[in-house]
Structure formats: C-alpha cells, structure tokens
C-alpha cells in the first residue's frame, strides 16, 4: 500500500485534525504561489480531485507524497506542520505517552521554529557589521525581557563577519 489516498482515521469517521491542518497548509502555499490544483496535481502525478481531497484533509498524505509536495511548493516538509494549534495537536488520536518527561513542553521553544532559522539567516545576510549590530540592539530593545534569560552580549562591530555564537 502506498499510503496515498488512505482515509484519515479521526474520531467518528471525521478527518483527523492534523490531516486537515496539513491539507490547509498545502492549499495556503499553493494559492500563495498562484498555482491551480490542476497544475499542482500534474507536477506530482495526481488529478486535481486528489489534490482537493488532500487539501480538505479527506485523504491522508503519505510521507513520500508530502516530500514531493514540499519540493514542488518550494517549502521544507516542516512548513506543513507550522502554526498547528495546540488543540489540533492534542486532537490527534495518537497516544504519545512515555516519549517525553512528564510536564516537559516543547510547544513554545522558539529555537525549534522555522521562523527563528529564517530570522538568523536574514540577520547574517546583512553585510555591514555596524548595521547588523544596530539591528541586534533594536531587536533586543523591542523584545520583552524574560526574567530567566541571561544577558546576551552584542555582536562585535569588527569585520569578522559576525560569526560569534550568540
């Protein structure tokens, strides 16, 4: 079995909330690119009706198909899971007990978000070290201070490329 077109197994025959979210993210990216369902389907060997079912969450998207979608839509696979509401995550029927320490939560770890990686990459594309330093200071000034965070030293203003770990 390929896994493509499998019916999601949500409660009461309803689509699994994770499948609905992933499908919505496929639709979002496709529309942002101005791509039709038919064109997306052609690119990955599906009919537009199959794309519609994926986007509604009516059919589950297999791992290889998700990989193909990510490639065609020019996003990382993780894009499809970004911004997933906590209730959607917990609405999935999978029982994940025993995989993490009790009470440990990773939902709000900013270092695990794609947005953080994109921000860091954009920051290091700023060529002028003085501009980069001012950007760093501005970001710190705009951020709400956290009591448990240690003070982060500003990057050096030299022409070393700002490669100091932060």
DAHU-V192366 format. One record per pair of residues at least 12 apart in sequence whose C-alpha atoms are under 8 Angstrom apart, sorted by sequence separation. I is the first residue (numbers start at 1). J is the second residue. D is the distance in Angstrom with one decimal. If there is no record, write none. Layout:
BEGIN
{{I,J,D} {I,J,D}}
END
This chain:
BEGIN
{{38,51,7.9} {153,166,7.7} {37,51,6.1} {152,166,7.0} {37,52,7.1} {137,154,7.2} {136,154,6.9} {136,155,7.7} {44,65,7.9} {133,154,6.8} {133,155,6.1} {133,156,7.4} {44,68,6.6} {133,157,6.5} {44,69,7.1} {129,156,7.8} {130,157,5.6} {27,55,5.7} {44,72,7.7} {129,157,5.5} {26,55,6.2} {43,72,7.0} {129,158,6.6} {25,55,7.8} {129,159,6.4} {23,54,5.3} {24,55,5.5} {82,113,7.9} {23,55,3.7} {24,56,6.8} {40,72,7.7} {129,161,6.9} {22,55,7.5} {23,56,5.7} {24,57,7.7} {129,162,6.8} {23,57,5.3} {127,161,7.9} {19,54,8.0} {20,55,7.1} {22,57,7.4} {79,114,7.9} {20,56,5.8} {21,57,7.4} {20,57,4.0} {19,57,4.8} {20,58,7.5} {124,162,7.5} {19,58,7.8} {17,57,7.9} {19,59,7.7} {33,73,7.8} {16,57,7.3} {19,60,6.0} {15,57,6.0} {19,61,7.5} {15,58,5.8} {26,69,7.8} {30,73,6.7} {15,59,8.0} {29,73,6.7} {5,50,7.8} {8,57,7.6} {8,58,6.7} {7,58,6.6} {8,59,6.0} {7,59,5.0} {8,60,5.3} {6,59,5.6} {7,60,6.0} {5,59,5.0} {6,60,5.4} {25,79,7.6} {26,80,6.7} {4,59,7.6} {5,60,5.9} {6,61,7.8} {25,80,5.3} {4,60,6.6} {5,61,6.9} {25,81,7.7} {3,60,7.6} {4,61,5.7} {23,80,7.8} {3,61,7.2} {4,62,5.2} {22,80,5.1} {3,62,5.0} {21,80,7.7} {22,81,6.1} {2,62,7.4} {21,81,7.4} {4,65,7.2} {21,84,6.8} {21,88,7.9} {18,88,6.2} {17,88,5.5} {18,89,6.8} {17,89,7.8} {18,91,7.8} {17,91,6.4} {18,92,6.5} {16,91,7.8} {17,92,6.4} {16,92,6.4} {16,93,8.0} {10,92,7.4} {11,93,7.7} {10,93,7.0}}
END
